[in-house]
Amino acid sequence: MEEDDETKIVCRHTPIGVSVGIVPWNYPLSLACAKLGPATLAGNPIIIKPSPFTPYCGLKLGEIAQEYFPPGVVQVLSGDDNLGPWLTAHPGPEKISFTGSTVVGKKIMESAAKTMKRLTLELGGNDPAIICKSVDVRKTAEKVAHICFLNSGQICLAIKRVYVHEDIYDEFRDAMAKYAQTLKVGEGNDQDVVIGPVQNKTQYERVKGFFSDIEKENWKVALGGNVEDKPGFFIAPTIIDNPTEESRIVAEEPFGPIIPLVSWKDETDVLARANGTRMGLGASVWSNDLDQAERMARQIEAGTVWVNDHFSLRSHIPYGGHKESGVGLELGLGGLLAFCNTQILYLKK
């Protein structure tokens, strides 16, 4: 860091110690690897705790890891909802990396505070996409729809709120609905399927609650609107047409294939609405005027903001949330350093 005739100052990054990676059910394998990789690269052993809804992915990853790591370096503990609190409260681990809901993230933060564990929390988002009037309506509507409904909307960084300029609102809504109708719903063993089932019964019932609100809150529906009574947790894509900003579908993250489209006119107003949430994980601005897009993007309170894209991640680029969407970074150099302690050495010559 600094050196002169009398002193040399060195900054070291050392392994933080035993780490715990708590992984959700929506991307159980890739998110486990996003914790296992940097933890072990930084010299730490790690315990992976899979979701009770997806235990086998983590256990299989742990089995494969035994071929490449010394005994005990990578462990996988599968269990029910009691296991997480035991791990976060245990005095042994020095680091907790959690991906999941904000509600559970707050509980982990409280539990870890008793032993001052270091934390990385990647939590819920209610990502806005702001569509400006200069876009190619059809192409943008199709791309936005695909991102909204990918994995049945069960992605923290997926688009959850779509703000469309009033001059193109009707055209954009119709184009998005037309494209979303072509997205096949079904089981994942069919290669043509884009929208699979909601992952578990608990989440399925929660998403259905938003459909119950359609009649209660008198929402207009541009597409879908019903949950068919048939086997499985399948829900067809649904677009809510211009609900109020106070509507539950706008204020909360459904984490399912139901999306609100809301019109806007004034740039300052739409930015205030996009930022008017305790969430701040991701966001996007879509415009053919790149100066306008960058100007707006820089005013959005979110950890990652895309222009003319969304949910495009690279393993060497870190991401993290603002406000109640998280603490710290994952991926990239930031994600690697999250598994390190920093030590400054003052060496007197």
Phi and psi in degrees as GROMACS dihedral restraints (atoms count N, CA, C in turn):
[ dihedral_restraints ]
;  ai    aj    ak    al  type     phi  dphi    fc
    3     4     5     6     1  -160.6    20    10
    4     5     6     7     1   144.5    20    10
    6     7     8     9     1  -153.6    20    10
    7     8     9    10     1   135.8    20    10
    9    10    11    12     1  -137.9    20    10
   10    11    12    13     1  -166.5    20    10
   12    13    14    15     1   -66.0    20    10
   13    14    15    16     1   -22.6    20    10
   15    16    17    18     1  -106.7    20    10
   16    17    18    19     1   -31.1    20    10
   18    19    20    21     1  -139.8    20    10
   19    20    21    22     1   143.9    20    10
   21    22    23    24     1  -121.0    20    10
   22    23    24    25     1   129.6    20    10
   24    25    26    27     1  -116.9    20    10
   25    26    27    28     1   125.2    20    10
   27    28    29    30     1  -121.8    20    10
   28    29    30    31     1   137.3    20    10
   30    31    32    33     1  -104.9    20    10
   31    32    33    34     1   121.6    20    10
   33    34    35    36     1  -113.4    20    10
   34    35    36    37     1   146.6    20    10
   36    37    38    39     1  -117.1    20    10
   37    38    39    40     1   115.1    20    10
   39    40    41    42     1  -113.1    20    10
   40    41    42    43     1   156.5    20    10
   42    43    44    45     1   -56.9    20    10
   43    44    45    46     1   138.6    20    10
   45    46    47    48     1   -79.5    20    10
   46    47    48    49     1   -26.2    20    10
   48    49    50    51     1   120.2    20    10
   49    50    51    52     1  -166.6    20    10
   51    52    53    54     1   -56.6    20    10
   52    53    54    55     1   127.8    20    10
   54    55    56    57     1  -119.3    20    10
   55    56    57    58     1   154.5    20    10
   57    58    59    60     1  -123.4    20    10
   58    59    60    61     1   128.6    20    10
   60    61    62    63     1  -111.9    20    10
   61    62    63    64     1   114.6    20    10
   63    64    65    66     1  -103.2    20    10
   64    65    66    67     1   120.0    20    10
   66    67    68    69     1  -115.1    20    10
   67    68    69    70     1   139.0    20    10
   69    70    71    72     1   -84.2    20    10
   70    71    72    73     1  -177.9    20    10
   72    73    74    75     1   -92.7    20    10
   73    74    75    76     1   -10.8    20    10
   75    76    77    78     1   -79.6    20    10
   76    77    78    79     1   -35.8    20    10
   78    79    80    81     1  -136.3    20    10
   79    80    81    82     1    70.4    20    10
   81    82    83    84     1   -66.9    20    10
   82    83    84    85     1   -28.9    20    10
   84    85    86    87     1   -87.5    20    10
   85    86    87    88     1   -50.4    20    10
   87    88    89    90     1   -65.7    20    10
   88    89    90    91     1   -37.4    20    10
   90    91    92    93     1   -73.0    20    10
   91    92    93    94     1   -29.7    20    10
   93    94    95    96     1   -66.2    20    10
   94    95    96    97     1   -42.3    20    10
   96    97    98    99     1   -65.9    20    10
   97    98    99   100     1   -32.6    20    10
   99   100   101   102     1   -67.1    20    10
  100   101   102   103     1   -15.7    20    10
  102   103   104   105     1  -101.2    20    10
  103   104   105   106     1   -42.9    20    10
  105   106   107   108     1   -61.7    20    10
  106   107   108   109     1   -43.9    20    10
  108   109   110   111     1   -59.0    20    10
  109   110   111   112     1   -61.4    20    10
  111   112   113   114     1   -65.4    20    10
  112   113   114   115     1   -32.8    20    10
  114   115   116   117     1   -61.3    20    10
  115   116   117   118     1   -48.7    20    10
  117   118   119   120     1   -75.2    20    10
  118   119   120   121     1   -34.5    20    10
  120   121   122   123     1   -60.6    20    10
  121   122   123   124     1   -33.4    20    10
  123   124   125   126     1   -83.0    20    10
  124   125   126   127     1    -1.2    20    10
  126   127   128   129     1    95.2    20    10
  127   128   129   130     1    20.5    20    10
  129   130   131   132     1  -109.6    20    10
  130   131   132   133     1   144.0    20    10
  132   133   134   135     1   -75.5    20    10
  133   134   135   136     1   152.5    20    10
  135   136   137   138     1  -139.1    20    10
  136   137   138   139     1   142.5    20    10
  138   139   140   141     1  -108.1    20    10
  139   140   141   142     1   119.8    20    10
  141   142   143   144     1   -95.8    20    10
  142   143   144   145     1   127.3    20    10
  144   145   146   147     1  -111.5    20    10
  145   146   147   148     1   108.1    20    10
  147   148   149   150     1   -73.7    20    10
  148   149   150   151     1   163.8    20    10
  150   151   152   153     1   -66.2    20    10
  151   152   153   154     1   145.4    20    10
  153   154   155   156     1   -59.6    20    10
  154   155   156   157     1   -20.9    20    10
  156   157   158   159     1   -82.3    20    10
  157   158   159   160     1   -18.4    20    10
  159   160   161   162     1  -137.8    20    10
  160   161   162   163     1    60.5    20    10
  162   163   164   165     1   -71.9    20    10
  163   164   165   166     1   -31.4    20    10
  165   166   167   168     1   -70.0    20    10
  166   167   168   169     1   -35.7    20    10
  168   169   170   171     1   -56.6    20    10
  169   170   171   172     1   -48.5    20    10
  171   172   173   174     1   -65.7    20    10
  172   173   174   175     1   -40.9    20    10
  174   175   176   177     1   -64.9    20    10
  175   176   177   178     1   -39.0    20    10
  177   178   179   180     1   -67.7    20    10
  178   179   180   181     1   -39.9    20    10
  180   181   182   183     1   -60.6    20    10
  181   182   183   184     1   -42.9    20    10
  183   184   185   186     1   -63.0    20    10
  184   185   186   187     1   -38.0    20    10
  186   187   188   189     1   -62.9    20    10
  187   188   189   190     1   -45.1    20    10
  189   190   191   192     1   -65.6    20    10
  190   191   192   193     1   -38.2    20    10
  192   193   194   195     1   -61.6    20    10
  193   194   195   196     1   -27.7    20    10
  195   196   197   198     1   -63.9    20    10
  196   197   198   199     1   -21.3    20    10
  198   199   200   201     1   -75.9    20    10
  199   200   201   202     1   -17.5    20    10
  201   202   203   204     1  -121.4    20    10
  202   203   204   205     1   -19.2    20    10
  204   205   206   207     1  -115.8    20    10
  205   206   207   208     1   150.8    20    10
  207   208   209   210     1   -60.0    20    10
  208   209   210   211     1   157.4    20    10
  210   211   212   213     1   -55.2    20    10
  211   212   213   214     1   133.5    20    10
  213   214   215   216     1    88.6    20    10
  214   215   216   217     1   -13.1    20    10
  216   217   218   219     1   -69.8    20    10
  217   218   219   220     1   -42.5    20    10
  219   220   221   222     1  -118.8    20    10
  220   221   222   223     1   117.0    20    10
  222   223   224   225     1  -124.1    20    10
  223   224   225   226     1   151.1    20    10
  225   226   227   228     1  -127.2    20    10
  226   227   228   229     1   124.2    20    10
  228   229   230   231     1  -116.1    20    10
  229   230   231   232     1   117.4    20    10
  231   232   233   234     1  -106.1    20    10
  232   233   234   235     1   138.3    20    10
  234   235   236   237     1  -171.2    20    10
  235   236   237   238     1  -173.7    20    10
  237   238   239   240     1   -84.7    20    10
  238   239   240   241     1  -164.9    20    10
  240   241   242   243     1   -69.2    20    10
  241   242   243   244     1   -10.4    20    10
  243   244   245   246     1   -78.2    20    10
  244   245   246   247     1   -23.0    20    10
  246   247   248   249     1   -67.6    20    10
  247   248   249   250     1   -41.1    20    10
  249   250   251   252     1   -56.9    20    10
  250   251   252   253     1   -51.8    20    10
  252   253   254   255     1   -60.1    20    10
  253   254   255   256     1   -34.5    20    10
  255   256   257   258     1   -63.1    20    10
  256   257   258   259     1   -42.8    20    10
  258   259   260   261     1   -68.8    20    10
  259   260   261   262     1   -41.8    20    10
  261   262   263   264     1   -71.7    20    10
  262   263   264   265     1   -26.6    20    10
  264   265   266   267     1   -90.5    20    10
  265   266   267   268     1   -17.1    20    10
  267   268   269   270     1   -65.3    20    10
  268   269   270   271     1   138.5    20    10
  270   271   272   273     1   -72.2    20    10
  271   272   273   274     1   -11.6    20    10
  273   274   275   276     1   -70.2    20    10
  274   275   276   277     1   -55.8    20    10
  276   277   278   279     1   -65.2    20    10
  277   278   279   280     1   144.0    20    10
  279   280   281   282     1  -101.1    20    10
  280   281   282   283     1   -13.9    20    10
  282   283   284   285     1  -144.4    20    10
  283   284   285   286     1   135.7    20    10
  285   286   287   288     1  -120.7    20    10
  286   287   288   289     1   127.1    20    10
  288   289   290   291     1  -118.1    20    10
  289   290   291   292     1   116.6    20    10
  291   292   293   294     1  -125.2    20    10
  292   293   294   295     1   135.4    20    10
  294   295   296   297     1  -121.4    20    10
  295   296   297   298     1   125.3    20    10
  297   298   299   300     1   168.0    20    10
  298   299   300   301     1  -153.7    20    10
  300   301   302   303     1   -77.1    20    10
  301   302   303   304     1   156.2    20    10
  303   304   305   306     1   -64.5    20    10
  304   305   306   307     1   -36.8    20    10
  306   307   308   309     1   -58.9    20    10
  307   308   309   310     1   -48.8    20    10
  309   310   311   312     1   -71.3    20    10
  310   311   312   313     1   -36.0    20    10
  312   313   314   315     1   -58.3    20    10
  313   314   315   316     1   -39.4    20    10
  315   316   317   318     1   -65.2    20    10
  316   317   318   319     1   -38.2    20    10
  318   319   320   321     1   -65.5    20    10
  319   320   321   322     1   -39.8    20    10
  321   322   323   324     1   -65.3    20    10
  322   323   324   325     1   -42.3    20    10
  324   325   326   327     1   -60.4    20    10
  325   326   327   328     1   -41.9    20    10
  327   328   329   330     1   -66.1    20    10
  328   329   330   331     1   -43.9    20    10
  330   331   332   333     1   -65.5    20    10
  331   332   333   334     1   -43.8    20    10
  333   334   335   336     1   -69.3    20    10
  334   335   336   337     1   -23.4    20    10
  336   337   338   339     1   -63.0    20    10
  337   338   339   340     1   -27.2    20    10
  339   340   341   342     1   -65.6    20    10
  340   341   342   343     1   -27.8    20    10
  342   343   344   345     1  -117.9    20    10
  343   344   345   346     1    11.9    20    10
  345   346   347   348     1    53.8    20    10
  346   347   348   349     1    40.4    20    10
  348   349   350   351     1   -65.7    20    10
  349   350   351   352     1   146.8    20    10
  351   352   353   354     1   -75.9    20    10
  352   353   354   355     1   145.6    20    10
  354   355   356   357     1  -130.4    20    10
  355   356   357   358     1   141.7    20    10
  357   358   359   360     1  -124.4    20    10
  358   359   360   361     1   122.6    20    10
  360   361   362   363     1  -123.6    20    10
  361   362   363   364     1   116.5    20    10
  363   364   365   366     1  -110.1    20    10
  364   365   366   367     1   105.3    20    10
  366   367   368   369     1  -113.8    20    10
  367   368   369   370     1  -165.4    20    10
  369   370   371   372     1   -65.1    20    10
  370   371   372   373     1   158.1    20    10
  372   373   374   375     1  -134.0    20    10
  373   374   375   376     1   161.0    20    10
  375   376   377   378     1  -134.2    20    10
  376   377   378   379     1    61.5    20    10
  378   379   380   381     1   -61.0    20    10
  379   380   381   382     1   126.2    20    10
  381   382   383   384     1   -89.5    20    10
  382   383   384   385     1   146.9    20    10
  384   385   386   387     1  -120.9    20    10
  385   386   387   388     1   122.9    20    10
  387   388   389   390     1  -102.6    20    10
  388   389   390   391     1   118.8    20    10
  390   391   392   393     1  -103.4    20    10
  391   392   393   394     1   116.1    20    10
  393   394   395   396     1   -87.7    20    10
  394   395   396   397     1   161.6    20    10
  396   397   398   399     1   -73.3    20    10
  397   398   399   400     1   -10.6    20    10
  399   400   401   402     1   -85.2    20    10
  400   401   402   403     1    -3.4    20    10
  402   403   404   405     1   -72.7    20    10
  403   404   405   406     1   161.0    20    10
  405   406   407   408     1   -75.3    20    10
  406   407   408   409     1   108.6    20    10
  408   409   410   411     1   -60.4    20    10
  409   410   411   412     1   -51.0    20    10
  411   412   413   414     1   -63.3    20    10
  412   413   414   415     1   -49.4    20    10
  414   415   416   417     1   -62.5    20    10
  415   416   417   418     1   -43.0    20    10
  417   418   419   420     1   -68.3    20    10
  418   419   420   421     1   -42.2    20    10
  420   421   422   423     1   -60.6    20    10
  421   422   423   424     1   -40.7    20    10
  423   424   425   426     1   -67.4    20    10
  424   425   426   427     1   -42.7    20    10
  426   427   428   429     1   -67.4    20    10
  427   428   429   430     1   -42.7    20    10
  429   430   431   432     1   -63.1    20    10
  430   431   432   433     1   -43.1    20    10
  432   433   434   435     1   -60.4    20    10
  433   434   435   436     1   -43.1    20    10
  435   436   437   438     1   -61.8    20    10
  436   437   438   439     1   -42.9    20    10
  438   439   440   441     1   -68.2    20    10
  439   440   441   442     1   -38.4    20    10
  441   442   443   444     1   -60.6    20    10
  442   443   444   445     1   -42.8    20    10
  444   445   446   447     1  -102.2    20    10
  445   446   447   448     1    -1.8    20    10
  447   448   449   450     1   -56.6    20    10
  448   449   450   451     1   135.3    20    10
  450   451   452   453     1    56.0    20    10
  451   452   453   454     1    33.3    20    10
  453   454   455   456     1    57.2    20    10
  454   455   456   457     1    32.0    20    10
  456   457   458   459     1    73.4    20    10
  457   458   459   460     1     9.7    20    10
  459   460   461   462     1   -93.2    20    10
  460   461   462   463     1    59.1    20    10
  462   463   464   465     1  -137.6    20    10
  463   464   465   466     1   128.0    20    10
  465   466   467   468     1   -57.5    20    10
  466   467   468   469     1   -38.8    20    10
  468   469   470   471     1   -95.9    20    10
  469   470   471   472     1    13.5    20    10
  471   472   473   474     1   -76.1    20    10
  472   473   474   475     1   161.3    20    10
  474   475   476   477     1   -70.0    20    10
  475   476   477   478     1   129.0    20    10
  477   478   479   480     1  -116.3    20    10
  478   479   480   481     1   -21.1    20    10
  480   481   482   483     1  -135.4    20    10
  481   482   483   484     1   131.5    20    10
  483   484   485   486     1  -118.4    20    10
  484   485   486   487     1   114.1    20    10
  486   487   488   489     1  -101.8    20    10
  487   488   489   490     1   116.0    20    10
  489   490   491   492     1  -115.2    20    10
  490   491   492   493     1   131.2    20    10
  492   493   494   495     1   -57.8    20    10
  493   494   495   496     1   139.1    20    10
  495   496   497   498     1   -60.9    20    10
  496   497   498   499     1   -27.5    20    10
  498   499   500   501     1   -67.0    20    10
  499   500   501   502     1   -24.8    20    10
  501   502   503   504     1  -120.2    20    10
  502   503   504   505     1     9.1    20    10
  504   505   506   507     1   -57.4    20    10
  505   506   507   508     1   -53.2    20    10
  507   508   509   510     1   -61.9    20    10
  508   509   510   511     1   -44.4    20    10
  510   511   512   513     1   -64.3    20    10
  511   512   513   514     1   -42.5    20    10
  513   514   515   516     1   -65.7    20    10
  514   515   516   517     1   -45.9    20    10
  516   517   518   519     1   -56.8    20    10
  517   518   519   520     1   -46.6    20    10
  519   520   521   522     1   -66.5    20    10
  520   521   522   523     1   -39.9    20    10
  522   523   524   525     1   -67.1    20    10
  523   524   525   526     1   -39.6    20    10
  525   526   527   528     1   -67.0    20    10
  526   527   528   529     1   -42.4    20    10
  528   529   530   531     1   -65.1    20    10
  529   530   531   532     1   -41.1    20    10
  531   532   533   534     1   -61.6    20    10
  532   533   534   535     1   -43.4    20    10
  534   535   536   537     1   -69.7    20    10
  535   536   537   538     1   -42.7    20    10
  537   538   539   540     1   -61.1    20    10
  538   539   540   541     1   -29.6    20    10
  540   541   542   543     1   -63.6    20    10
  541   542   543   544     1   -24.7    20    10
  543   544   545   546     1   -83.9    20    10
  544   545   546   547     1    -9.6    20    10
  546   547   548   549     1   -78.5    20    10
  547   548   549   550     1   115.5    20    10
  549   550   551   552     1   -73.7    20    10
  550   551   552   553     1   135.4    20    10
  552   553   554   555     1  -105.0    20    10
  553   554   555   556     1   133.7    20    10
  555   556   557   558     1   167.9    20    10
  556   557   558   559     1  -165.1    20    10
  558   559   560   561     1   -77.2    20    10
  559   560   561   562     1   148.3    20    10
  561   562   563   564     1   -68.5    20    10
  562   563   564   565     1   -15.1    20    10
  564   565   566   567     1   -77.6    20    10
  565   566   567   568     1    -3.9    20    10
  567   568   569   570     1   -93.9    20    10
  568   569   570   571     1   117.1    20    10
  570   571   572   573     1   -64.9    20    10
  571   572   573   574     1   -19.1    20    10
  573   574   575   576     1   -85.9    20    10
  574   575   576   577     1    -8.6    20    10
  576   577   578   579     1   -74.7    20    10
  577   578   579   580     1   132.3    20    10
  579   580   581   582     1  -105.7    20    10
  580   581   582   583     1   -37.6    20    10
  582   583   584   585     1  -111.4    20    10
  583   584   585   586     1   105.6    20    10
  585   586   587   588     1   -85.2    20    10
  586   587   588   589     1  -167.1    20    10
  588   589   590   591     1   -76.3    20    10
  589   590   591   592     1   158.9    20    10
  591   592   593   594     1   -63.3    20    10
  592   593   594   595     1   142.0    20    10
  594   595   596   597     1   -69.0    20    10
  595   596   597   598     1   -34.0    20    10
  597   598   599   600     1  -148.8    20    10
  598   599   600   601     1   165.9    20    10
  600   601   602   603     1   -64.3    20    10
  601   602   603   604     1   -39.4    20    10
  603   604   605   606     1   -58.8    20    10
  604   605   606   607     1   -47.1    20    10
  606   607   608   609     1   -69.4    20    10
  607   608   609   610     1   -36.9    20    10
  609   610   611   612     1   -58.5    20    10
  610   611   612   613     1   -45.5    20    10
  612   613   614   615     1   -67.0    20    10
  613   614   615   616     1   -35.6    20    10
  615   616   617   618     1   -65.2    20    10
  616   617   618   619     1   -44.8    20    10
  618   619   620   621     1   -64.5    20    10
  619   620   621   622     1   -39.3    20    10
  621   622   623   624     1   -59.3    20    10
  622   623   624   625     1   -29.0    20    10
  624   625   626   627     1   -60.3    20    10
  625   626   627   628     1   -33.0    20    10
  627   628   629   630     1   -69.0    20    10
  628   629   630   631     1   -33.6    20    10
  630   631   632   633     1   -68.8    20    10
  631   632   633   634     1   -33.5    20    10
  633   634   635   636     1   -63.3    20    10
  634   635   636   637     1   -30.5    20    10
  636   637   638   639     1   -74.2    20    10
  637   638   639   640     1   -14.6    20    10
  639   640   641   642     1   -57.7    20    10
  640   641   642   643     1   -47.5    20    10
  642   643   644   645     1   -77.5    20    10
  643   644   645   646     1   -39.8    20    10
  645   646   647   648     1   -61.5    20    10
  646   647   648   649     1   -42.6    20    10
  648   649   650   651     1   -98.2    20    10
  649   650   651   652     1     2.7    20    10
  651   652   653   654     1    59.8    20    10
  652   653   654   655     1    43.8    20    10
  654   655   656   657     1   -74.9    20    10
  655   656   657   658     1   144.6    20    10
  657   658   659   660     1   -86.4    20    10
  658   659   660   661     1   145.4    20    10
  660   661   662   663     1  -118.5    20    10
  661   662   663   664     1   126.5    20    10
  663   664   665   666     1   -90.9    20    10
  664   665   666   667     1   -23.5    20    10
  666   667   668   669     1  -158.3    20    10
  667   668   669   670     1   140.7    20    10
  669   670   671   672     1    72.7    20    10
  670   671   672   673     1  -137.4    20    10
  672   673   674   675     1   109.8    20    10
  673   674   675   676     1    -9.1    20    10
  675   676   677   678     1  -127.3    20    10
  676   677   678   679     1   148.7    20    10
  678   679   680   681     1  -106.2    20    10
  679   680   681   682     1   113.7    20    10
  681   682   683   684     1   -68.6    20    10
  682   683   684   685     1   141.4    20    10
  684   685   686   687     1   -85.8    20    10
  685   686   687   688     1    86.2    20    10
  687   688   689   690     1  -147.4    20    10
  688   689   690   691     1   164.5    20    10
  690   691   692   693     1   -59.0    20    10
  691   692   693   694     1   145.8    20    10
  693   694   695   696     1    93.2    20    10
  694   695   696   697     1   169.8    20    10
  696   697   698   699     1  -102.0    20    10
  697   698   699   700     1    47.2    20    10
  699   700   701   702     1   -90.5    20    10
  700   701   702   703     1   134.5    20    10
  702   703   704   705     1  -134.6    20    10
  703   704   705   706     1   124.1    20    10
  705   706   707   708     1   -72.2    20    10
  706   707   708   709     1   152.1    20    10
  708   709   710   711     1   -59.9    20    10
  709   710   711   712     1   138.6    20    10
  711   712   713   714     1  -131.9    20    10
  712   713   714   715     1   134.6    20    10
  714   715   716   717     1  -119.5    20    10
  715   716   717   718     1   122.4    20    10
  717   718   719   720     1   -91.9    20    10
  718   719   720   721     1   128.3    20    10
  720   721   722   723     1   -92.1    20    10
  721   722   723   724     1   103.0    20    10
  723   724   725   726     1    55.0    20    10
  724   725   726   727     1    54.8    20    10
  726   727   728   729     1   -72.4    20    10
  727   728   729   730     1   167.0    20    10
  729   730   731   732     1   -71.8    20    10
  730   731   732   733     1   158.3    20    10
  732   733   734   735     1   -62.6    20    10
  733   734   735   736     1   -27.3    20    10
  735   736   737   738     1   -82.8    20    10
  736   737   738   739     1    -7.7    20    10
  738   739   740   741     1   -60.9    20    10
  739   740   741   742     1   146.7    20    10
  741   742   743   744     1   -58.3    20    10
  742   743   744   745     1   -36.1    20    10
  744   745   746   747     1   -65.7    20    10
  745   746   747   748     1   -24.3    20    10
  747   748   749   750     1   -91.3    20    10
  748   749   750   751     1   -39.9    20    10
  750   751   752   753     1   -76.8    20    10
  751   752   753   754     1   -27.8    20    10
  753   754   755   756     1  -115.3    20    10
  754   755   756   757     1   160.4    20    10
  756   757   758   759     1   -93.0    20    10
  757   758   759   760     1   111.3    20    10
  759   760   761   762     1   -68.8    20    10
  760   761   762   763     1   -33.5    20    10
  762   763   764   765     1    56.8    20    10
  763   764   765   766     1    47.4    20    10
  765   766   767   768     1  -162.0    20    10
  766   767   768   769     1   178.6    20    10
  768   769   770   771     1   -83.6    20    10
  769   770   771   772     1    56.5    20    10
  771   772   773   774     1  -139.2    20    10
  772   773   774   775     1   125.2    20    10
  774   775   776   777     1  -131.7    20    10
  775   776   777   778     1   135.8    20    10
  777   778   779   780     1   -91.8    20    10
  778   779   780   781     1   136.3    20    10
  780   781   782   783     1  -106.7    20    10
  781   782   783   784     1   128.4    20    10
  783   784   785   786     1  -129.5    20    10
  784   785   786   787     1   136.7    20    10
  786   787   788   789     1   -86.8    20    10
  787   788   789   790     1   154.3    20    10
  789   790   791   792     1  -143.9    20    10
  790   791   792   793     1   159.3    20    10
  792   793   794   795     1  -127.5    20    10
  793   794   795   796     1   -44.8    20    10
  795   796   797   798     1  -102.1    20    10
  796   797   798   799     1   131.3    20    10
  798   799   800   801     1   -61.9    20    10
  799   800   801   802     1   -44.2    20    10
  801   802   803   804     1   -62.4    20    10
  802   803   804   805     1   -40.6    20    10
  804   805   806   807     1   -65.8    20    10
  805   806   807   808     1   -44.8    20    10
  807   808   809   810     1   -68.2    20    10
  808   809   810   811     1   -33.0    20    10
  810   811   812   813     1   -66.6    20    10
  811   812   813   814     1   -39.4    20    10
  813   814   815   816     1   -63.8    20    10
  814   815   816   817     1   -39.1    20    10
  816   817   818   819     1   -70.1    20    10
  817   818   819   820     1   -40.8    20    10
  819   820   821   822     1   -61.9    20    10
  820   821   822   823     1   -36.8    20    10
  822   823   824   825     1   -87.1    20    10
  823   824   825   826     1    -4.0    20    10
  825   826   827   828     1   -81.9    20    10
  826   827   828   829     1    53.3    20    10
  828   829   830   831     1  -150.9    20    10
  829   830   831   832     1   158.2    20    10
  831   832   833   834     1   -80.8    20    10
  832   833   834   835     1    -4.7    20    10
  834   835   836   837     1   -89.3    20    10
  835   836   837   838     1   152.1    20    10
  837   838   839   840     1  -162.1    20    10
  838   839   840   841     1    54.0    20    10
  840   841   842   843     1   -87.9    20    10
  841   842   843   844     1   -62.5    20    10
  843   844   845   846     1  -139.1    20    10
  844   845   846   847     1   170.7    20    10
  846   847   848   849     1  -167.7    20    10
  847   848   849   850     1   167.5    20    10
  849   850   851   852     1  -150.8    20    10
  850   851   852   853     1   152.7    20    10
  852   853   854   855     1  -124.5    20    10
  853   854   855   856     1   131.7    20    10
  855   856   857   858     1  -117.2    20    10
  856   857   858   859     1   116.6    20    10
  858   859   860   861     1  -161.9    20    10
  859   860   861   862     1   148.0    20    10
  861   862   863   864     1   -85.0    20    10
  862   863   864   865     1    -8.8    20    10
  864   865   866   867     1   -96.8    20    10
  865   866   867   868     1    96.7    20    10
  867   868   869   870     1   -67.7    20    10
  868   869   870   871     1   -29.2    20    10
  870   871   872   873     1   -64.4    20    10
  871   872   873   874     1   -44.9    20    10
  873   874   875   876     1   -62.4    20    10
  874   875   876   877     1   -44.7    20    10
  876   877   878   879     1   -62.3    20    10
  877   878   879   880     1   -45.0    20    10
  879   880   881   882     1   -68.1    20    10
  880   881   882   883     1   -38.2    20    10
  882   883   884   885     1   -59.4    20    10
  883   884   885   886     1   -43.5    20    10
  885   886   887   888     1   -71.7    20    10
  886   887   888   889     1   -41.2    20    10
  888   889   890   891     1   -60.0    20    10
  889   890   891   892     1   -37.9    20    10
  891   892   893   894     1   -69.4    20    10
  892   893   894   895     1   -14.1    20    10
  894   895   896   897     1   -98.6    20    10
  895   896   897   898     1    -1.9    20    10
  897   898   899   900     1   -86.8    20    10
  898   899   900   901     1   135.1    20    10
  900   901   902   903     1   -90.3    20    10
  901   902   903   904     1    81.3    20    10
  903   904   905   906     1  -152.4    20    10
  904   905   906   907     1   154.4    20    10
  906   907   908   909     1   -70.2    20    10
  907   908   909   910     1   -33.6    20    10
  909   910   911   912     1  -132.9    20    10
  910   911   912   913     1   127.7    20    10
  912   913   914   915     1  -127.2    20    10
  913   914   915   916     1   125.7    20    10
  915   916   917   918     1  -102.3    20    10
  916   917   918   919     1   154.2    20    10
  918   919   920   921     1  -116.4    20    10
  919   920   921   922     1   122.5    20    10
  921   922   923   924     1    58.3    20    10
  922   923   924   925     1    33.8    20    10
  924   925   926   927     1  -168.0    20    10
  925   926   927   928     1   172.7    20    10
  927   928   929   930     1  -166.7    20    10
  928   929   930   931     1   146.2    20    10
  930   931   932   933     1    57.8    20    10
  931   932   933   934     1    37.9    20    10
  933   934   935   936     1  -107.1    20    10
  934   935   936   937     1   105.4    20    10
  936   937   938   939     1  -113.5    20    10
  937   938   939   940     1   150.9    20    10
  939   940   941   942     1  -128.7    20    10
  940   941   942   943     1   139.6    20    10
  942   943   944   945     1   -65.2    20    10
  943   944   945   946     1   -21.7    20    10
  945   946   947   948     1   -94.6    20    10
  946   947   948   949     1     1.5    20    10
  948   949   950   951     1  -110.0    20    10
  949   950   951   952     1   123.4    20    10
  951   952   953   954     1   -73.6    20    10
  952   953   954   955     1   158.0    20    10
  954   955   956   957     1  -144.6    20    10
  955   956   957   958     1   155.4    20    10
  957   958   959   960     1  -170.1    20    10
  958   959   960   961     1   172.2    20    10
  960   961   962   963     1  -105.3    20    10
  961   962   963   964     1   152.7    20    10
  963   964   965   966     1   -96.7    20    10
  964   965   966   967     1   166.6    20    10
  966   967   968   969     1    52.6    20    10
  967   968   969   970     1  -130.0    20    10
  969   970   971   972     1   -89.8    20    10
  970   971   972   973     1    16.9    20    10
  972   973   974   975     1   -95.4    20    10
  973   974   975   976     1     4.5    20    10
  975   976   977   978     1   148.3    20    10
  976   977   978   979     1   175.5    20    10
  978   979   980   981     1  -137.0    20    10
  979   980   981   982     1   128.4    20    10
  981   982   983   984     1    84.9    20    10
  982   983   984   985     1  -171.5    20    10
  984   985   986   987     1  -126.7    20    10
  985   986   987   988     1   152.5    20    10
  987   988   989   990     1  -123.4    20    10
  988   989   990   991     1   155.6    20    10
  990   991   992   993     1    67.3    20    10
  991   992   993   994     1   166.7    20    10
  993   994   995   996     1    62.4    20    10
  994   995   996   997     1  -169.1    20    10
  996   997   998   999     1   -63.4    20    10
  997   998   999  1000     1   -38.0    20    10
  999  1000  1001  1002     1   -60.7    20    10
 1000  1001  1002  1003     1   -40.8    20    10
 1002  1003  1004  1005     1   -67.5    20    10
 1003  1004  1005  1006     1   -33.6    20    10
 1005  1006  1007  1008     1   -69.6    20    10
 1006  1007  1008  1009     1   -46.0    20    10
 1008  1009  1010  1011     1   -67.1    20    10
 1009  1010  1011  1012     1   -19.2    20    10
 1011  1012  1013  1014     1   -65.9    20    10
 1012  1013  1014  1015     1   -17.6    20    10
 1014  1015  1016  1017     1  -102.9    20    10
 1015  1016  1017  1018     1    22.5    20    10
 1017  1018  1019  1020     1  -127.4    20    10
 1018  1019  1020  1021     1   152.1    20    10
 1020  1021  1022  1023     1   -94.1    20    10
 1021  1022  1023  1024     1   149.3    20    10
 1023  1024  1025  1026     1  -104.6    20    10
 1024  1025  1026  1027     1   131.1    20    10
 1026  1027  1028  1029     1  -128.2    20    10
 1027  1028  1029  1030     1   132.2    20    10
 1029  1030  1031  1032     1  -105.0    20    10
 1030  1031  1032  1033     1   124.9    20    10
 1032  1033  1034  1035     1  -104.7    20    10
 1033  1034  1035  1036     1   124.5    20    10
 1035  1036  1037  1038     1  -102.2    20    10
 1036  1037  1038  1039     1   111.0    20    10
 1038  1039  1040  1041     1  -108.0    20    10
 1039  1040  1041  1042     1   108.2    20    10
 1041  1042  1043  1044     1   -82.0    20    10
 1042  1043  1044  1045     1   128.8    20    10
